Amino acid sequence: MASTWALDLGTTNSGIATWDAAARRPRFLELHAVCRKPGDGTTDVGAEDHLEAPRLVPSAVHVVEATGFWGKLATWGPFKTRLWGQHAVIGRPALELNRGSPRPEFVSSFKAALMRSPLKTLARRGNDVITAREAGRLFLRELMREAKLQTGERIEDLVVTTPVDAYETFRAEIVAIAKDLGIDRLRFIDEPVAAALGYGVGIGAKKTVLVVDIGGGTAHAAVIELSHQGVQQGQSRVLAKTGRQLGGNLVDRWLAEEACDRLGFPLRDRERSEESRFWWLMLLEEARRVKESVFFNEKDAFYLTPPEDMRAFEARVRGDATLVELTREDVRDLLVRRNWYRDVDQMIDEVVAGAANAGSTVIDEVLMVGGSTLLPDVYGRMERRFGRDRVRAWQPFEAIAYGAAAFAAGALTQSDLIVHDYAFVTHDAKTNEPRHTLIVPRGTRAPTATDLWKRQLVPTCALGEPERLFKLVIAEIGQAEPDERRFAWDEGGALRKVGGQGGASETEVVVPLNADNPTLGELDPPHEPGDKRPRLEIAFGVNADRWLIATVRDLKTGKQLMNEKPVVRLL
C-alpha cells in the first residue's frame, strides 16, 4: 500500500502513481475499470494500442445522477468527503458512452477551462449546469473512488502536477477540490520539475533544462533552471516559455483530410447529417490509430466504411471497405507540407532565445514528454540540435507522474544515475557476430572511480595484419524494466518499442556512439597477430559531467596512451 500518491492531471490523459519503497522506484496504478486498455486504445474494441500506454486514464467525465440512499447522501454538505456511490463515469467508459454522438452530460476535457475559467459551463445534466470546477471535482472524486476500490486505501496524501503556465487560481481550485474530498495533505510540483525527476536528472548543481511537451491538444516548450533547493519545494525558475496549437489531434485531422482527398470524398459532406458526422469522428479515430502504427511500422492502411447516405462516394471504390495506405514517409511529408516541423522549430528557437536573454546560453538537458513527441523525426531534430547525450525521451507518458511520485515520497537524490547500459563492441572470430562487454551498467551513480571497469586486453588484429591503432566502439544499450516498456531510437533514427506486451517490441536497442572515431591509442611497435599476450590495460570511469573517461596503458612499452580522457558522453 502507498501512503503518498501522485497525480499527473493531463488535458487528454491523467496518470496516478505511487512509490514502491521496496524496489526504490515509482509505479503507475493501473485502474482497470477506467484506464486505457491494451488492445483497444480507448476506442474501438480490438484496435491495437501501438503506444501501449494502458495505465493512463482519459481525462473525460460523464455526469450521472447519484443513486441509492448512500450515493445521494454523499452529495450533501457534511458527507461530500465520503466516496459513497458513483456520481460520474470517467475515463475510458465515459468515452465509450459518448462515442460518435456526445451527450449533454459529457465533458471531454476540463483542465484548460479549470486553469482559466473554472465557472465556465462545460456540460448539463437536466437543469443542472456542470462547470469546469465541478467536472474537475467529479473526475478526482471518481479517480479516488476507483483507487480505493482497487487498493483498499483512501488517498489522503496527494501531490498534483501543475503546468508552468498555470495561474495561482488553478492551484486554488485544486486546493478547494481536495478539501471538499477530504484529502488531508495536498502538495504541488511543477510539471517540468516532475519530468526532470522522472527522467533521473541529477539536482546536485544548478541546471538549465528544456522541456518539450507535445500532447494531444497543444505543444509547449519551457526552459527552466533547476536547483536543489527549488526541487525540494517542487518549483523551478522559468527562464522562457511558449506554446502552439500543434498537438496530435491536429495531425489526426490532417491525416483524415489526406485520406478523404485521396478518395475524392468532399469534406463538406462531413457536417451534412448526424450519420456523416459520426463517420468523420470514426475516421479521426482511424487516423490516430494509423498514425501511431507507422511510428513503428513502415506502413498501415485506413479501413473506412462510409454510411448509407454516402453511397455515391462509396460507388467510386471497390467493395464495402475502403482502403487507403499510409507510410511513415507520408506522415513526414504531410508534416513538412503543413509546416508542422517549422512551427515546432520556431517554438524551440523562441524559448532558447528567451533563456539566452535571461542569461542562460547552455541547455544542459532536454526532456521530451507527451505522446506526439514520438511523431517521425521529432526526436531526430532534437538529437541533431542538442546531442543524443542530452535528450531524454524514453518515457513521454510516464516521466511526469513518476517524478511526482518520487517527490511525494521524498525520494530525491543529488547524484545522476546512468539510465542505459554501456558496453564496448567486439566480434566473434568465427561467426563475426557482435559481442557486447558491459562497462557501465544502468543505475550507476556518476561520478564513479576512474577504474570502475578495468581489464587487460589483447588486440584482435581482425584483418590478420599487425594492429597499429587500438580501437573500441562504445555502444549504448537501451532496455526496459521487467514490467514496463520504453521507447528508443536506433542508429538510423527509427523509433523502437523496448519491452512491453504489444507487437513490434524488442528486448534491447544497441546504438554505436563513437563508430566514426573509435581510436583509443596508437601501438608502437604494432601488435602482431600471433601474439596472444595482453598488450593493453584499460580502465573506464564516469566523471561528474557524465563523460565516459578512459585510461589506457601499453603493457609492452609502459607508455600511457590515454589518461582519463573523455570518450563519449553518457545518458
Beta strands, then each sheet from edge to edge (+ up, - down):
strand 1: 5-8
strand 2: 13-20
strand 3: 25-28
strand 4: 57-58
strand 5: 61-63
strand 6: 88-90
strand 7: 106-107
strand 8: 121-125
strand 9: 128-131
strand 10: 157-162
strand 11: 185-190
strand 12: 207-214
strand 13: 219-226
strand 14: 237-244
strand 15: 299-304
strand 16: 322-327
strand 17: 365-369
strand 18: 391-392
strand 19: 416-417
strand 20: 421-427
strand 21: 434-440
strand 22: 445-446
strand 23: 453-457
strand 24: 467-471
strand 25: 473-478
strand 26: 485-489
strand 27: 495-499
strand 28: 505-506
strand 29: 509-512
strand 30: 519-527
strand 31: 536-542
strand 32: 547-554
strand 33: 560-569
sheet 1: 3+ 2- 1+ 10+ 11+
sheet 2: 3+ 2- 4+
sheet 3: 6+ 5- 7+
sheet 4: 8+ 9-
sheet 5: 14+ 13- 12+ 17+ 18+
sheet 6: 15+ 16-
sheet 7: 19+ 22-
sheet 8: 21+ 20- 25+ 29-
sheet 9: 23+ 31- 32+ 33-
sheet 10: 24+ 30-
sheet 11: 26+ 27- 28-
end
